[in-house]
Every structure is written in structure tokens, then in C-alpha cells.
């Protein structure tokens, strides 16, 4: 086994036209397989230290990226009270908030406001009973983006779910609301909305 560790450095002349190699540090290990791992690692570390002493080790950029602070943005909220005969265009306000990292979700308005630019994922599910007809959509800044429904439900109980992955600008808002007809019944215990930021750096 032969292992090369390139510790070369270069320097630019005053006119910026020529790259001049100053040092090439080549480490050759032979018979690596026959050595004990502890001995091999000790020798390898010694050569790395030599290169480090020659200031070969690249410097890391420790400056954070603008607008990227590594903060988690995520929320999860349940419906606190069942809805009965909710009229069209009713915003579903899920006030039982279990998670709200980043503070983007407002249970009073039922709306999530993006704290930063980025790609976000939203998922919701609602529970209805037999005979119900319920249309619930995902809205971004007043525009209907995703539609899900149950119509003339035959089952005793049923959950219907929707999801959208969408790019939002800082200050954009997302919420869910009924968009067609009267929502006859939405059960509280099995209805929730979740959202989180996927990217945005």
C-alpha cells in the first residue's frame, strides 16, 4: 500500500502572473498492511504535523453565510374544538400548539408567517364523520395552492390529508381553510397542521 500526502503550497509573484511551487511534501508508506494500526496511525499523524508546521493546513472560513443562522423553523398544532357547519372560506385555526420553533405559527389567526426565505413543507389532516362533505385547501398569501376533499363520506370516520412543498419569501403566510360549500363536521382530536423549513441558506 502506498499513501501520498500532498502538502504542496504555492505563492503568486507580485504581478500575479506566475504560480511558483514552494514545497512538495510527499509521504510514502509501504508495507502499511504489515504494521500495527497504532504504529501506522502514529506515523501518519507525525507527517500531518510536519505539514501543519509548514503552514500547509488550509484555513477554514468561519464567517457564517448571510441569512443562514442554522435556526430550526417548525410547528405542529391540533384543532382544539370540533367545527360544525363551518361556512365556506373559514380559516381553520388550530390553537393547541405543541411545537412552534421559530415562532412562525400564530394560533390566533391560524396562519404561519415565514421568518426567512426558503423552501417549506406543510402537511395537514382532518377527520370527518359519515355523510360529511368537506373541502379544505392550503393557501399562500390568499392564493389557493393545494386542494383536498371528502364528499358524501360513506365511512363512519375518515381522515383526509394534504401536503405542499413550496418556496416562500420572508413574511409570506400559509394557512388552511375551507374553500367550497359548508364543512359539515371536522373532529378536533384527529385534525392537525404541521410545517417546517427545508432550506433557505
C-alpha positions in Angstrom: 0.0 0.0 0.0 1.3 3.5 -0.9 -0.2 6.6 0.6 0.7 10.0 -0.7 0.0 13.1 1.4 0.4 16.2 -0.8 1.5 19.2 1.4 2.3 21.4 -1.5 1.9 25.2 -1.3 2.1 27.8 -3.9 2.7 31.6 -4.0 1.8 34.2 -6.6 4.5 36.6 -7.8 4.0 40.3 -7.4 2.5 40.7 -10.9 0.0 37.9 -10.2 1.0 36.0 -13.4 3.0 33.0 -12.2 2.3 30.4 -9.6 5.5 29.2 -8.1 5.6 25.9 -6.2 7.4 26.3 -2.9 7.2 22.9 -1.3 6.1 19.4 -2.1 5.8 17.1 0.8 5.3 13.5 -0.3 4.9 10.8 2.2 5.2 7.3 1.1 4.0 4.5 3.3 5.0 1.0 2.2 4.0 -2.2 4.0 1.2 -0.4 5.7 -0.8 -3.6 5.9 2.0 -5.3 7.8 2.2 -2.6 10.5 0.1 -2.5 13.6 -2.7 0.1 13.2 -1.4 2.0 16.2 2.0 2.4 14.6 0.6 3.3 11.3 -1.6 6.0 12.7 1.2 7.4 14.8 3.5 7.7 11.7 0.7 9.2 9.6 -0.1 11.8 12.4 3.6 12.7 12.5 3.7 13.5 8.9 0.5 15.5 9.1 2.0 17.5 11.9 5.0 18.3 9.7 2.8 19.7 7.0 0.9 21.7 9.6 4.1 23.1 11.0 4.9 24.3 7.4 1.5 26.2 7.5 0.1 24.0 4.8 -3.2 23.3 6.5 -6.0 25.3 4.7 -7.7 28.0 6.7 -11.4 27.5 7.3 -13.9 30.3 6.6 -15.5 30.8 10.0 -17.8 33.6 8.8 -21.5 32.5 8.7 -23.4 32.7 5.5 -25.6 35.7 5.2 -29.2 34.9 6.1 -28.3 31.4 7.3 -28.2 31.1 11.1 -29.0 27.4 11.4 -32.2 28.0 13.4 -34.9 25.4 13.3 -38.3 26.6 11.9 -41.0 24.1 12.6 -44.5 23.9 14.1 -47.3 21.4 14.9 -50.8 22.3 16.1 -54.0 20.5 16.7 -57.6 21.6 16.5 -58.9 22.4 20.0 -62.6 22.3 19.3 -64.6 20.5 16.6 -66.1 22.5 13.8 -69.8 22.1 12.9 -71.3 23.6 9.7 -68.3 25.9 9.2 -69.1 28.2 6.3 -67.0 28.5 3.1 -63.7 30.4 3.4 -63.4 29.6 7.1 -59.7 29.6 8.2 -59.1 26.6 10.4 -57.4 27.9 13.5 -55.5 25.2 15.3 -54.9 26.6 18.7 -53.5 23.5 20.6 -49.9 24.3 19.7 -47.4 21.6 20.6 -44.3 22.9 18.7 -43.5 26.4 17.4 -39.8 26.6 16.9 -39.0 30.0 15.3 -42.4 31.4 16.4 -43.8 31.4 12.9 -47.2 30.0 13.7 -49.9 32.2 15.2 -52.8 30.2 16.7 -54.9 33.3 17.0 -55.0 33.8 13.2 -54.3 30.2 12.2 -51.6 31.5 9.9 -47.9 30.7 9.6 -45.6 33.5 8.7 -42.2 32.6 7.2 -39.4 34.1 9.3 -36.9 33.7 6.5 -36.8 32.9 2.8 -36.7 29.2 2.0 -38.4 26.1 0.9 -41.1 24.9 3.3 -43.2 21.8 3.7 -46.7 21.8 5.1 -48.9 18.8 6.0 -52.4 18.7 7.3 -55.1 16.1 8.0 -58.7 16.5 9.2 -61.2 14.0 10.5 -64.8 13.8 9.3 -67.8 11.6 10.1 -70.3 9.7 7.9 -72.2 11.8 5.4 -69.8 14.8 5.6 -68.7 16.9 2.7 -65.6 19.0 3.5 -63.2 20.9 1.2 -60.0 22.1 2.8 -57.2 23.9 0.9 -53.7 25.2 1.6 -53.3 28.9 1.0 -50.2 31.0 0.4 -50.8 34.8 0.8 -54.5 34.3 -0.1 -53.9 32.1 -3.1 -55.3 28.5 -3.1 -52.3 26.2 -3.8 -53.5 22.7 -2.8 -57.0 21.1 -2.7 -58.2 18.1 -0.7 -61.7 17.0 0.0 -64.1 14.4 1.2 -67.6 14.3 -0.4 -70.6 12.4 0.9 -68.5 10.3 3.2 -69.6 6.6 3.4 -67.3 5.6 6.3 -68.2 6.2 9.9 -64.9 8.1 10.4 -62.2 9.2 8.0 -59.1 11.3 7.8 -58.3 13.3 4.7 -54.8 14.7 4.2 -53.0 17.3 2.1 -49.4 18.4 1.7 -47.5 21.1 -0.2 -43.8 21.8 -0.6 -43.3 25.4 -1.6 -40.8 28.3 -1.7 -41.7 31.2 0.5 -40.3 34.6 0.9 -39.8 36.1 4.3 -43.1 37.4 5.5 -45.2 35.1 3.3 -48.1 33.4 5.0 -49.6 29.9 4.8 -52.8 28.6 6.3 -55.6 26.1 5.6 -59.3 27.0 5.1 -62.5 25.6 3.6 -62.9 26.7 0.0 -66.2 25.2 -1.2 -69.6 24.8 0.5 -70.3 24.3 4.2 -67.9 22.0 6.1 -70.4 19.9 7.9 -68.2 18.4 10.6 -64.4 18.4 11.4 -63.3 16.5 14.5 -60.9 18.2 16.9 -58.8 15.3 18.2 -57.7 14.0 14.8 -57.1 17.2 13.0 -53.7 18.9 12.8 -51.4 21.0 10.8 -47.6 20.8 10.7 -44.9 22.7 8.8 -41.2 23.1 8.7 -38.4 24.8 6.7 -36.4 22.6 4.4 -33.8 25.1 3.3 -33.1 28.7 2.7 -29.4 29.4 3.2 
